[in-house]
Amino acid sequence: MPLVDHIGVTVADLDVAIAQWDPLLTALGLVSDGREFEGGVAWNADGETEIILYRASVTGSGPLRSGQLGWQHLAFALESRAAVERVHGIAVRAGWTSVRDPKTFPRFSERYYASFIEDETGIRVELMHNPPQTSPPDGGS
């Protein structure tokens, strides 16, 4: 059983969010039929873990600012440094802003390689690779 079953994210403009999130989530291996249900659109991984974008019912409440109470970021673990760079590039081409380009974060470990991106409303995502200590830092890529 996965640790996290699903996560729902409320967005200011569902159509804009789909245009930004779909390339990112697809690159991460999630799939969506694109149909809206109950004010949201869902992406699925392995038929279990689900990410749902919901249409905001309150207008003018954004954008989200990092450091405020609430969402800080969601981190996706990837299989290699090359995968972090590839998915980061896909996200930036889809309209995400690069907050931190892919690099090593030695304050965590010499193996910790990550990038941070934000969508148009300030929702932040981390793309990271942190292989076990016995693995090469690049994850074999």
Sequence and secondary structure as in RCSB ss.txt:
>XXXX:A:sequence
MPLVDHIGVTVADLDVAIAQWDPLLTALGLVSDGREFEGGVAWNADGETEIILYRASVTGSGPLRSGQLGWQHLA
FALESRAAVERVHGIAVRAGWTSVRDPKTFPRFSERYYASFIEDETGIRVELMHNPPQTSPPDGGS
>XXXX:A:secstr
  S  EEEEEES HHHHHHHHHHHHHHTT B     BTTEEEEEETTTEEEEEEE SSSS     TTSSS   EE
EE SSHHHHHHHHHHHHHTT EEEEEEEE TTT TT EEEEEE TT  EEEEEE   TTS TTTT 
